[in-house]
Amino acid sequence: MRLARWSVSLFGTVAVLAALLAGATIWLLVTDPVTVAESVNTGQVTPFVEELAGVLYTALKDILKYL
């Protein structure tokens, strides 16, 4: 029973992280399409990851400021 609870908790955590990453990616596609297009065109993901990290950081900062 302990393993079943642990696996459900792990699945929930992975699902929340995947949803958060997907939402941030969609937000970045809407707000900064040039960076996404350049990353796809050149094959370099570094600018995309940097912008994605910036979006996640800003969202977390704003949520903590609200609380």
N, C-alpha and C positions, 0 to 999 in steps of 0.2 A: 504494500500500500504506500509505503514511503517513496518508492521509486516512481510510482504513478503520479503522485503529487508533485514531485520534483520535475518530471518530464512535462507536465501541464504548465508549471510555472516557467520552465525554460521556453516552451513553445509560445507562451503569452508574451514573454520578454522579446523574443525574436520577432514576433508578429507586430508588436508595438514599434520596435526599432525600424522594421521594414516599412511600416505605414508612415512613420516620421520621415524617413529618407525619401520615400516616394512623394510625399507632400512637398517637401523642400525642393525636390527636383522639378516638380510641376510649377511651383512658385518661381523658381529660377528660369524656367522656360518662358514664363509669361513676362517676368520683369526684366530679364537680361538675355534676350535671345541671341545677341551677337556673340557673347562668350560661348554659349552652347554651340552655335553654328561653327565658330572657329575651332572649338575642341573636336567636333565631329569631322570637320574638313581636314585638319592637320593630323588628327589621331593622337594628339597630346591631351591627356586628361588633367594635367596639373592645374591649368587655369579654372577648369570646371570644378575641380575638387576644392580649390581655394575659395571660389565664390559660394559653393555649397556650404563649406564650413562657416563662411561669413554669415550666410542666411540663418543657419542653425544657431550660431552664437547670438545674433541679433534677436532672434525669436526667444531664446532662453533668457537673455538679458531683459527683454521687455516683459516677459512673464514674471520674472523675479521682481522687477520694479513694481508691477501691478500688485503682487502679493505683499 
